[in-house]
Amino acid sequence: MLYPVILSGGIGKRLWPLSSQNNPKQFQKLLNNKTLIQNTYDRISKGFAKENIFVVTGVSMMDDIKAQINIENRQIFGEPAVKGTAMAIGYAALKLKDIDEEASIVTINSDHFIKEEDKYLEIIKQAGQIIEEKPDQMLLIGIKPKYPETGFGYIELGDKIKENTYKVASFKEKPDLTLAKEYVESGNYLWNAAFFVFKAKELLKWYKEYLPAHYQALLNIEKDESLIEAEYNKVDKISIDVGLLEKMPNKLVIPAELTWADIGHWRSLRDVLSDGQGSNVSNTKNISIDSKNNLLYSSNDKKLIATVGVEDMILVETDEAILLCPADRAQDIKLLLKEIKKEKLDKYL
């Protein structure tokens, strides 16, 4: 059986100052009157039984998850520390293998926007069927790129093995703009959207070979759950992309034509909410002269935001901080947070 696992342990640093350690982005209403995780859960529950949907998150966020979505305690896997997606996904695989020895998993990020929900669910189920046929493979769902995005990794298509399914030739790190343009123009690359489909027991075998420290930690946790905090402290923080996918040979990919966005930074949110005509995106009353393509956000939605001669900018105001940056520098907010920490201004994080 295929089990969706929603990854909801991050903070969303690039959506600072709205997203913070105490109020991470998945619990924010950024797209509509529901939070990001509520939208994600509602979307996936249209295609899967609710009792078969699981969430992996930080222990400190478990109560927030239960307050946000209708889910049982047994369906939430709590991590004692943030150790990257390799450990989060490995822990979910360990727990699901105990529930169902033949479990297949599809990872679902809690902060994605997808317009064509029926098509999306159909592709996920197709991926699950392929994994049943080829259980020794890791299957990715890649998004056909709409433009040369420098904030995503890319998947290079290899040989076609069946209709709409290819071998993965290589992974490419986040490219510069020139290289991103080459990738898109070639038609042979997909955005890596972090949709991974695999057999739980096979993942643990791959960890044994490529991530032995993680494998040993998971093995120890399986023997004695009370050791989880100590075992988490032993492993390095690493993504599954770097720790596993870039090393293992057996990878397949399905290209998907979906209106998809990773709501990972303010520019991506602006692009999702934009009308495509250059209008400003604002959550409150906005008066502008000669201003376009801006995202203007205030945590006080009764405020007026007024702009003159401003283009392609991000302005975000909360009770604690104000952020102003060009839209094409939205990815650099992580660097800004390092400077804030360096200046010992942690109360703003």
Secondary structure, DSSP 8 states (H G I E B T S, - for coil): -EEEEEE-----GGGTTTSBTTB-GGGS--SSSS-HHHHHHHHHHTTS-GGG-EEEEEGGGHHHHHHHS---GGGEEEESS---HHHHHHHHHHHHHHH-TT-EEEEEETTEEES-HHHHHHHHHHHHHHHHH-TTSEEEEEE--SS--SSS-EEEEEEEEETTEEEEEEEE----HHHHHHHHHHT-EEEEEEEEEEEHHHHHHHHHHH-HHHHHHHHHHHH-GGGHHHHHHHS----HIIIIITT-S-EEEEEE---EEE--SHHHHHHHH--SSS--EESSEEEEES-BS-EEEESSTTSEEEEES-BSEEEEE-SS-EEEEEGGGGGGHHHHHHHHHHTT-GGG-
